[in-house]
Amino acid sequence: MSWDENSLPAWTNSPPTGLGAQAALPGDMGGISVRWQARQIITELLAETDPASEWTRAQLRALFEAHPDNPEHVLLEHLTATTELANAENSAIPVGVPSRAVAAPEPVPFTRRSRNRIEAILSDKMLMTAFQPIRRLPEGQVIGVEALTRFVSDDGASADHWFNEAESVGLGTDLELAALHRALSAAQAVPGHMFIALNLTPATCADPRITGLLEHSQLAMDRIVIDLNGPIPLDQYPALTAAIAPLRRRGLRIAVNGAEAGFTSMDQVLELHPDVIKLDRSFIAGIESSPGQRLRAAAMAELARYIDAALGAQGVETPEELEAVTELGMAAAQGYLLGRPSVHPLDWNAWIRSESETATSGPAS
């Protein structure tokens, strides 16, 4: 599948002309802001009726009443309190242990603390979604967005840290599914002509719950791109291809990272037959001045043409890199130069304005 002028509208449901005029966000422009997502999470938590969590709901309700204009702060305070409570319960002193043990309690193992942290995230839905624009080359219009998870955290840890920690305690798939659910909800505010790229590991992509989440998302299947994140063991290919085949027949697209070890074999690429091959920062850094980098990218471009896949660049950070990937014929690009991940509506306005300006001034030079 190509990101060229002829095939793009059919893939993204966009009209062939007038993208800027059609890109107004539906509904409230604050629909994907941090504050709106935080308030939505609080509302969902307070609406639950499980008696076992009544105490924590009461604490959350009290925090929200004390800080009604700062739901982000409320969520952070709530997460900190529930995590500390779980740690305290797990490290509580058993009945019959002498009181002197209170002065020097046994440290809670890292894995236990990790599990408590992840379970607090899952039970209280403490995550949000940012979107990063993906632009068509050479014109520069925003044709899609990548959904990126942001965590309400008291330590500023990166999303990769949270997912790695969840995987280490056996909750990786559960956390991915929670992030997917939040991203699909936030994606309702993305303009209808844009596709949504969603990151999943191959193991989670093959989980039977994925189909139900996607089908109930109210997003057209041909607007969804599953971005496989991580290598695929050879013995997992049959299960993965069987799991996603029904969704692909309905229009869902698959993207893979050209740098992953799982895609260095031509046989494996042909078996999965991805719709998009992405070149990450390891391919893009210094590509304007490195013959080796350009050769690697050109080889991937030839592979993409051979299997009729689109080729996209990630991590574009300088005008020189953008010029180089455009010259190599890449169909689309994203990176800090082209738009940082954001949950703020002002940034969405800026992306849409840039489409209108591009349509007026013509293709980028």
N, C-alpha and C positions, 0 to 999 in steps of 0.2 A: 504494500500500500504506500502511495506517495503523498507527500505534502505539497504537491504542485498545485497550480491554479485550478486545474480541471477537477482534481479529485478531492481537494480540501472541502468544498461546500458539502459534498455528499457525506463525508465523514463526520463533520462537526455540526451538521444541520444549519450551517450559515448560508445566507444568500450570497450569490456570486459577486454582488457589488454592494456598496453602501454599508460596510461593516460598522463604521463609526456611528452612523445614524441608527443602527439597530442594536447598539450595545448598551442601552440604558438598563441599569440594574432594576429588577422588579422590586416593588415594595419599598420598605424603609431602607435608606442607604446605610443605616447603622446595623443592619441585620447580621453582618459578619464581624462586628467589632468585638474586642475582648470583653467589654462590659456586657454586651448583649449575650455573648456565649456564657459568661459567668452567671448572669442572672437566670439564663435558661437551665443551667446545671442545678442551681439552688432550687428553682421551681420544681424540677423533676424529683429532687431528693425529698423535698417537703411534702410532695404529693404521695409518697410511698406510705404504705399502711402496715408494714411488717412490725409486729410488737417488739421483736428482738432489737430493732434499731430505733425505738421510740426515744431513748435517752439521747442518742446522738442527734436525732432530728430536733429535739428540744434545744440542744446546745447550738445547733446551726440556726434555728429560728431566733434564738436570743441574740446571736452575733449579727444576724441580718437586720433585726430591729434596731440594733445599736449603730449599725453602719449601712443604712439603706442605700446610700449613694456611692458605696464603694464595694460592690460585690466581689471584685478581685481580691481585696483584702480579706473579706469574709471567708472566701474559699481557702485562702492560704492559712488563715488561723484555724479553720476547721480541719484541714489536712494535718497540720502540725499536731493538733490536740488528739485526733483519732489515732495517728501513728504512735504518739507517745503512750496513749492508753494501751494500744495493742502490745507494745514493747513491755510495758509494766506488767500486763497480765501474763505474758509469756515468761517473764523473769520473776514472777511472784514466788515468795518463799513457801514451800509446802508446810502443811500443818505438822507440828512436832519439831520443827527445826528451831534451835535455840535463837533467842532474839538477838544475840550478839552477831548473828550472820547479817543483820540489816546494815551494819556499819561497813561491810565489805561484800556486797552482793557479787555473785558470779556474773561476768560480762555476758551479754546476749550475743550469741554467735552471729557473724555477719550474714549468713544465709537466712537466719531467722529474722533479723532486722530487715533484710532485703525483702523477704516474703511479706512481712507486715506492711512495708512501704508500698509494694505493688498491690496488695489486697486493698489497702486504703484508697489507692488510685482507682481501682476497679469498682469498689463498692460505692464510692462517692463521685465517680465519673469526673475525676479531676484532670481533665485534659481538654484541649482546645485545638482548633485547626487554623493554620495560616495557609495562604495560597501564594505561590510564586508564578508570575506570568511566563508563558512560553510563546515566543514570537516567531512568525513565519519569516523566512529569508527569501529574497533580500528586502521585501517590502517593510517588514517591521510590525505588522499588525499582531495584536494578541489573539492567538487562535486557541489557546487552552491554558490551563493552570495545573500546577502540581500541588497536591494537598500534603502539607507537612504538619506533623503533630507538635504541639507545644504543651508542656506540662505545667500545672500549677504546683510549683515546688518551692520549698524553703531553702534549697541549697544551690539553685541555679544550674543544676546538672543538665547536660544536653539530652536531646531526645534519644540519641544513640546509646547513651549511658543507661537510660531507663529501660530501653528495649533489651539491651544486653543483660541488665540485672534481672529483668523478668524472665529471660530465657534461662538464666543460671539457676533459677528456683522453680522451673517448670511451668511458668505462667506466660511464656512468650506469646503463644497463640491467643490466649485470652486478652492480653493487652493489645495485640494487633487488631483483634476483632472489635474491641472497645474504641480504638482509634479510628477504625474504618467506619463504625456507626456514627461517630461524631463528625467525621469528614463528609459522609453522605448527607447528613443533616445540614451542615454548613453550606454544602454545594448547591442547595436549593436557591441560594442567592446569586449564584454565578450566572452571567448572561447565557441565554439558551444556545447561542451559536458556538460556545466554547466547550471543548472537551475537558474532562477531569481525569488527571493521572493520579492513581492511588497506589501507594507503595505496600507491597505484601511480600513476605518470604514465600518461596515455593511450597514449603510445608503447610503454611496457613492458606495459601491459594487453593490447595487441594482439600481443605477442610469442608465438609458438606454444609456447614452453616453459611459459607460465603454466598452460595446461590440465593438463599432466602434473604440475606441482607441486601444484595444487589437488586433482587426483584421487587422488594418493598421500598426501595429508595425513592421512587417516583422519577428517577433519572432515566432517560432513554438509554437503552443498552449501547447504542452506537455512539454515545457521548462518553463512555467509560473506557479508560485505558488502565489495565492492570500492569503496574511497573514491578516486575519481578526483582526483588532485592536480595541478592546472594546467589551463590553457585547452586546448581542442581546436581545432586549425585545421579550417576547414570541409572541406577536402579529405581529412581523416583520418576523418571520420565513417563512411563506408561500411566501411572496413577495421576500424574499432573495433567497430561494431555487429555485423559478421559474425563477428568473433573471439569475442565474448562471448555471442552468441545461444544457442549450444548449452548453455553453462553456466547462462544465465538460465532456460532451459526446465527445468533440473533444480533450480531454486530459488535460485541465486545472485542477490544483490541488488546494485544499483549506487547509489552516493551521489555527489552532486556538490556543489560549493561555490557557493552562490547569488551570491557576490561575484565569481566568476571572469568575466573578459571573454567567455569562450567560451559563457557561458550567459545573456547579455543578450538574445539573439535568441529569440523565442518559437518560431520554426521549428526552431532547433537543439535546444531543450529537447524539443519534440515528437518530433523524430527520435530522440533518445536515450531519451526517456521514462524518466528515473531513478525509482527506488523511493523515494529519500530526497533531500531538498534541505536542505543545512546552511547555517546562517547563522553566519558566523565573528565574530570579535571586532569587526570593523569595523561589523557590524550591531548588536552587543549593547552595546558601550560606551555608557553614558549613556542607554540606552533608557528608563529609568524616568522621565526628566525631559525628554527631547527629543521633541517632536511629530514632527520630521522622521524620527528613527530609528524611531519607532513606525509611521509611515506606510510607510516602506520595508519594515519587517518584515511589516506587514499586507498589502502588495502581494504579497510573496513567499508569504505564507500563502494568498492567493487563487490564485496560480499553482499551488501544491502541491495545493490542492483540485481545481483544474481537471484536473490530470493524475493525480489519485488517488495522490499521493506523500505520504510523511510529511515533516514539517518539524521539524528539530532545531536546537537552539542550541548553539554552541560558545563557549568562553571566558567562561562565567558566573563572575563573581568576587565578586559582592556579593548579599546577600539581596534588595536592591531590584531588581536585574537579574533574579533568579530569579522574583520575584513578577510582574514585567512580562511575561516570556516565557510564564509560566503563564497570565496573563490573556489573552494573545494567542492562546492555544490551541495552543501548540507541544507536540508529542508527547513530546519527550525533550530532555535537556540534559546537558552535561558542562562541566567547568571546575574551576578550583582550589577554588572554594567546595564543589563536590560530590565532590571526590576528585582528588588529584594523581596523575600517572603514577608507577607503582611496580613494582618487581620483588620486593618484600619480602612474605613470607607474612603477617606481622602486619597489613599493610594490607588484604590480602584478607580476613582474619578480620574486620576492622572493617567492610568493605563488607557482608559476609554478616550480621553482627550487626545492622547498620542495617536490613536487609531484615526480619529477624525482629521488630525493635522497631516498624517501620512497620506490619507486619501486625497487631501486637498493639494499637497505639495508633490505627490508622486513618490515612486520607490526611493528608498534610501540609497545614497551613493556609496 
